Every structure is written in C-alpha cells, then in structure tokens.
Amino acid sequence: MKPYTLNLFSFVLILTTLTNCNQDQYEATELGNFDISPDSKTIVFSYYKEGKSSIYRSDIDGYNVRLLVENDDSSFINPSFSPKGDRIMFVAHKMGDLSGLLSILDIQKRQRQSFLIGSGILTEAIFLSEDKVIFCSAKEYSKGSPVASKDVHSFDLYYLKLQKKIITKVTDLNSYGINRLAKLDSSKILMRINGNEAESGIYCLSLDKSNKLNKITPRNDPRMGSFLYYDPSYHSETHSIAFIAPYELYTMDVDSLMAKLIYRSNGSIIQNVKFANESSVFFLEADEKDIIFKFNIQGKILTKIPIVIPEKL
C-alpha cells in the first residue's frame, strides 16, 4: 500500500509554485494554516494569492484583519505563536529556493529575525520555549512512486537555540513524512508521521536523551485504524488532545486514551485543528473557502468565522 499522506497541500502548493516557471497559472486565493494565541484572543494565519503567501492576524472572531508580513520575492507559511504570544514564527521560502528560512517576528516592534537552517527543505516549526524551537526538515523533493506527484520526503526533526544559533539534530528517522508538530509539555511533542498504514499515525516524541517515540492510538480506536488519525493539538489544563480522522473531529484524555467524537462534517475533510481553551477548538474544512470553524465542545455549537482580506491594509 502506498504511503498515507494528509495535510501537506499548502506546502506542496508553495513548492509547486516555486519550481514552476509559469507563475500566471496560480491565480487562486487560499486561506492557509493558522494558530491561536496563548490568551485565545488572536488568530495568526497565512493567506495565498497568486501562488505566494503572506502572514496576517485577526481578532479571535475574524474581525480586524491586519497584515503582518507581506510576500515580496518569498512565501511565508505555517505561522505559530511563541509561549508568551508576543512573537510569531513562520517559514519563508524565496522563489526558486526550496531550502527556506526560519523567521521570527516581534509583533509589537515589527522586528524580524531569520535563521538559515541548512540544506534541507524546511516545512514547519514550533516554539518549545522562548529561546528554543523544534523544526521539520526534509532531504528530498521527489516522486514517491512512478505515478505520484512530487512531494517532500526523508524528514527529521532538529532543535534551534535562538540566542546561540545552535542547531542540533533530534531524530534519525528519515521518515517519509512528518508534520503537524504540537507541544505536549517541556519534554514531549506530538506529531503526525506519514508512511504506510502500519507507520502512519499520531506519535509522541520524548525530548530527553532517550528520544523515545510512541505511537498514540485511542484505546477504543473509533475508526479502526491508527493511520487515519492526524493533526494533534494539546490542551494542558484538561490534559486532552484534539485530533482528526477524515470528516471527524475527536477529543481524547491523555491518561485514559479514550477518544470521543465531538463533530462530523458534511462530507468535507477537516484540517488544522487547534485548541483555544478547554471548551473550544478551531479548524478548517477543505470545501469551505476562507472560513475558520469554531466548535464549542460543551454546547456543541458550530460557528463559522469568515476571513476577509481587505483590498487595502
């Protein structure tokens, strides 16, 4: 069976655009990945236009959209907040260059710092602390099979200490795919690993010397296949994980590993789930253009948050 891959559309779109000489064919606009601030008051997101992506922020209800980083000769993707919420980190890819830079923006000061992370293809990163980040880097951009489209492969994880600018390799997985990094605590992260059915799923990586990697499968396994679970997001106060299976959104207590279905879409793939607080999760649906969904877990209320980019900012 071929490797099972989910949620790499945004990054593959960027790579396709970067390596295609006819830029005029990419005219569509598209809401990219987003993150929720630690105080649950702000959304930061990427937005694609003509094959390039800029970074914006808005209030938690989608109002007051502001441009943070505008694309010029680069695309900016996969934004994430720092623990204090005063900085965002994102990946910058210049046209014609697949390697990418890791960029950090001080939101109030509008000061930006960039880090060259080596010869690999940088895809995403998250803060572990105010001075330490972990990022995904791939070695290849190629076809996984003769009939497949080009994609990024051979992934591993790396630390970056921001003040000292020291990069350390964390894993030696050479994985077919790694994405959707999420901090569990100071010593563990969650992520999705893509491969064949036996390999694919949600994993927890210990960030101590052991680098122990455990696959997280719900004890009740509601979809009867751990390869179907992706996009983990952790909420520390409730010690629970939100995650997705195609068309369905679940929460799961970390201790009991019992999963509970909280929402099922009307035939649209769910993506990019984020906890905002103990009662609300945010996510995207593939068939809904420029909409972020908010689901109230306790009241089971679904709210659509339209994202409207003003012509002039």
Buried (B, 14 or more C-beta within 10 A) or exposed (E): EEBBBBBBBBBBBBBBBBEEEEEEEBEEEBBBBBBBBBEBEBBBBBBBBBBBBBBBBBEBEBEEBEBBBEBEEBBBBBBBBBEEBBBBBBBBBBBEEBBBBBBBBEBEEEEBBEBEBEEBBBBBBBBBEEEBBBBBBBBBBEEBEEEEEBBBBBBBBBBBBBEEEEBEEBBEBEBBBBBBBBBBEEEBBBBBBBBEBEBBBBBBBBBEEEEEEEBBBBEEEBBEBBBBBBBBBBBEEBEBBBBBBBBBBBBBBBEEBEBBEBBEBEEBBBBBBBBBEEBBBBBBBBEBEBBBBBBBBEEEEEEEBEBEBEEEE
